[in-house]
């Protein structure tokens, strides 16, 4: 009776297996609203932008003397490049395995106790099917320092619209599972130390007299969720679950990556853009992000 229903179990497990790797992954977790109904990415960007604005205003107001000149710690001719990369990597696999076991006639061995040695035939087998889907959302933003420090009330930049008062006076909505929503990414602490280095260490300038030092900061959060099961049966002639991999597994890896580059801007090209070294460093950081994510996906981590 038991043997009659065993062959239905792998099929049942495949039907119950989460759809990891066989659909477009959601950036949101399964227990959160669907992408089309939620503004998770908007809230992440707004939260990070709030930290950038708060720190920029503080250090823009701080001044120091450089010979006869009085300069701002965060100069007016600087800008901030900000890239947000959200990756969801989902993978599922089904790996049934088993063996056919049969005892055969004992062999004669004069050295063995009793002169007999038990013999058996074992034929192991295994198959595997896996599927993987990777989704990457990338967002790039550029802000000049004058734009970040312009005289607007901070609650307007770091608050939410209140439909009752018809004003932006609600606290910033930080609900969601992303650690980038915490508001504690260390941007102010990093900017304080980086700008102190920029001010205190002499460096060469461009022909136009512009300081070309570029500062960069990166934060990455990687969360891996794994579900696996490997039921085993041991019957007279057949055993299952004898392989090195579980019968089924579902894996979801979520990577939230923020790359921040602070440096001088160039107004000689008909607009305000980052200078060449700032663009090069930010592009290098993005390339390193892509390589790191590629290796992680290739290694199944």
C-alpha positions in Angstrom: 0.0 0.0 0.0 2.8 2.4 0.9 4.8 1.6 -2.3 1.7 2.4 -4.4 1.7 6.1 -3.3 5.4 6.8 -3.0 5.9 7.7 -6.7 3.4 10.6 -6.2 5.5 12.3 -3.5 8.2 13.8 -5.8 5.4 15.2 -8.0 3.6 16.7 -5.0 6.8 18.3 -3.8 7.4 19.9 -7.2 3.9 21.4 -7.2 4.4 22.8 -3.7 7.9 24.1 -4.4 7.9 28.0 -4.4 8.2 29.5 -7.9 11.8 30.5 -7.4 13.7 30.6 -10.6 10.7 30.1 -12.9 9.3 33.6 -12.9 10.5 37.2 -12.8 11.6 37.8 -9.2 10.1 40.6 -7.1 12.3 43.1 -5.4 9.9 43.0 -2.5 9.8 40.0 -0.2 6.9 37.6 -0.5 5.1 39.0 2.6 5.2 42.6 1.3 2.9 44.2 -1.2 3.5 43.4 -4.9 5.9 45.7 -6.8 3.1 47.4 -8.8 1.2 48.3 -5.6 4.2 49.4 -3.5 6.7 52.3 -3.6 9.6 50.5 -1.9 12.2 51.8 -4.3 10.8 55.3 -4.0 11.0 55.1 -0.2 14.6 53.8 -0.3 15.7 56.6 -2.6 14.0 59.2 -0.5 15.5 57.9 2.7 19.1 57.9 1.3 18.5 61.3 -0.3 17.4 62.6 3.1 20.7 61.4 4.7 22.7 63.0 1.9 20.8 66.4 2.3 21.1 66.4 6.0 24.9 65.8 5.9 25.5 68.2 3.0 23.8 71.1 4.7 25.8 70.6 7.9 29.2 70.5 6.1 28.3 73.2 3.6 27.8 75.6 6.5 31.2 74.7 8.0 34.0 76.9 6.8 37.8 77.0 7.1 40.6 79.3 6.1 43.0 78.4 3.2 45.6 81.2 3.2 43.8 84.4 2.4 40.6 82.6 1.3 37.7 81.3 3.3 36.4 78.0 1.9 33.4 75.8 2.7 34.2 72.3 3.9 31.7 71.1 1.2 32.3 73.4 -1.8 29.5 74.9 -3.9 31.1 73.5 -7.1 30.9 69.9 -6.0 28.2 67.3 -6.7 27.0 63.9 -5.6 26.6 60.8 -7.8 24.4 58.2 -6.3 23.6 54.7 -7.7 21.2 52.3 -6.2 21.3 48.6 -7.3 18.7 46.1 -6.1 19.2 42.5 -7.1 16.9 39.5 -6.5 18.4 36.1 -7.3 16.0 33.1 -7.1 16.9 29.5 -7.7 15.0 26.2 -7.2 16.1 22.6 -7.8 14.6 19.1 -7.6 17.2 16.3 -7.1 15.5 12.9 -6.6 17.9 10.1 -5.8 17.7 6.5 -4.7 19.2 3.1 -4.9 18.1 -0.4 -5.7 19.2 -2.8 -3.1 19.3 -6.6 -3.3 20.9 -9.2 -1.2 22.6 -12.1 -3.1 24.1 -15.4 -2.1 26.8 -15.3 0.5 30.3 -16.0 -0.7 32.7 -18.5 0.8 35.7 -17.0 2.5 37.9 -19.3 4.6 39.3 -16.3 6.5 35.9 -14.9 7.5 34.1 -16.0 10.7 31.9 -18.9 9.8 33.5 -19.1 6.4 30.8 -17.0 4.8 30.6 -13.3 3.7 27.3 -11.5 3.0 26.9 -10.0 -0.4 24.6 -7.4 -1.8 23.9 -5.5 -5.0 23.4 -1.7 -4.8 22.5 0.4 -7.9 22.3 4.1 -7.0 20.7 6.7 -9.3 20.0 10.4 -9.2 18.6 13.1 -11.5 18.5 16.9 -11.0 16.6 19.8 -12.4 17.2 23.4 -11.5 16.1 26.9 -12.6 17.4 30.3 -11.8 16.1 33.8 -12.4 18.0 37.0 -11.6 16.5 40.5 -11.6 18.6 43.7 -11.3 17.1 47.2 -10.9 19.6 50.1 -11.2 19.0 53.7 -10.5 21.4 56.6 -11.0 21.0 60.1 -9.6 23.2 63.2 -9.7 22.8 66.3 -7.4 24.8 69.4 -7.2 25.7 70.8 -3.8 23.6 74.0 -4.3 20.6 71.8 -5.1 21.1 69.8 -1.9 21.6 72.8 0.4 19.0 75.1 -1.1 16.8 76.8 1.5 13.9 74.4 1.8 12.6 73.2 5.1 14.1 69.9 6.0 10.8 68.2 6.8 9.9 69.0 3.1 12.9 67.0 2.0 12.6 64.3 4.7 8.9 64.0 5.3 5.7 62.6 3.9 2.6 64.3 2.6 -0.2 64.6 5.2 -3.6 64.5 3.5 -5.2 65.9 6.6 -3.1 69.0 7.0 -2.3 69.3 3.3 1.3 69.7 4.3 4.5 67.6 4.2 4.7 67.1 8.0 4.6 63.4 8.5 7.8 61.4 9.4 9.5 59.7 6.6 8.0 56.3 5.8 10.7 53.7 6.5 8.5 50.6 6.5 9.9 47.7 4.5 12.5 45.0 4.8 15.4 46.8 3.2 18.2 47.9 5.5 18.7 50.9 3.2 15.6 52.3 4.8 17.1 52.5 8.2 18.3 56.1 7.9 21.5 55.0 9.6 23.8 54.3 6.7 26.7 56.2 8.1 26.7 58.8 5.4 27.3 61.8 7.7 30.1 60.0 9.6 31.8 59.0 6.3 31.4 62.5 4.8 32.9 64.1 7.9 36.0 62.0 7.8 36.3 62.1 4.0 36.0 65.9 3.8 38.5 66.3 6.6 41.0 64.3 4.5 40.2 66.4 1.4 40.8 69.6 3.4 43.9 68.5 5.3 46.1 66.8 2.7 47.6 68.9 -0.1 47.0 67.8 -3.6 47.5 68.9 -7.2 44.8 70.9 -8.9 43.5 71.1 -12.5 44.8 73.8 -14.9 41.6 75.7 -14.0 42.6 75.6 -10.3 40.0 73.0 -9.4 40.6 70.4 -6.7 40.2 67.0 -8.4 40.1 64.7 -5.3 37.1 62.4 -5.5 35.5 60.6 -2.5 33.5 57.4 -2.6 31.4 55.4 -0.2 29.6 52.0 -0.7 27.2 50.0 1.4 26.0 46.5 0.5 23.4 44.3 2.2 23.1 40.7 1.2 20.3 38.5 2.6 20.1 34.9 1.7 17.0 32.7 2.4 17.1 29.0 1.8 14.5 26.3 2.1 15.3 22.6 1.6 14.0 19.2 2.4 15.4 15.7 1.9 12.8 13.0 3.0 14.2 9.5 3.1 12.6 6.1 2.8 14.3 2.8 3.4 12.4 -0.2 2.1 13.3 -3.8 1.4 14.5 -3.2 -2.2 14.6 0.6 -2.6 16.1 3.5 -0.7 15.5 7.2 -1.5 17.3 10.4 -0.5 20.7 8.9 -0.8 22.3 11.6 -2.9 24.5 14.4 -1.8 21.8 17.1 -2.5 18.4 17.6 -0.9 15.3 16.3 -2.7 14.2 19.9 -3.3 15.5 23.3 -2.4 14.5 27.0 -3.0 17.0 29.8 -2.5 16.4 33.6 -2.7 19.4 36.0 -2.4 18.6 39.7 -2.2 21.3 42.3 -2.6 20.7 46.0 -1.9 23.8 48.1 -2.9 24.3 51.9 -2.6 27.3 53.6 -4.2 28.0 57.3 -3.4 30.6 59.4 -5.1 31.4 63.0 -4.0 33.6 65.3 -6.1 34.0 68.5 -8.2 31.7 69.4 -11.1 32.5 70.8 -14.5 30.5 73.7 -16.0 32.5 74.0 -19.2 30.3 71.7 -21.2 27.1 73.7 -21.3 25.8 72.3 -18.0 26.9 71.0 -14.6 28.3 67.5 -14.8 30.8 65.6 -12.7 34.5 66.0 -13.6 36.2 63.2 -15.4 37.9 61.6 -12.4 34.6 61.5 -10.5 32.8 59.9 -13.5 35.7 57.3 -13.9 35.7 56.4 -10.2 31.9 56.0 -10.1 31.9 53.9 -13.2 34.6 51.7 -11.8 32.5 51.2 -8.6 29.6 50.2 -10.8 31.8 47.7 -12.7 33.0 46.2 -9.4 29.4 45.8 -8.3 28.5 43.9 -11.5 31.6 41.6 -11.2 30.9 40.9 -7.5 27.2 40.1 -8.2 28.2 37.9 -11.2 30.7 35.9 -9.1 28.1 35.4 -6.4 25.5 34.2 -8.8 28.0 31.9 -10.5 29.0 30.3 -7.2 25.3 30.0 -6.2 25.7 32.3 -3.2 
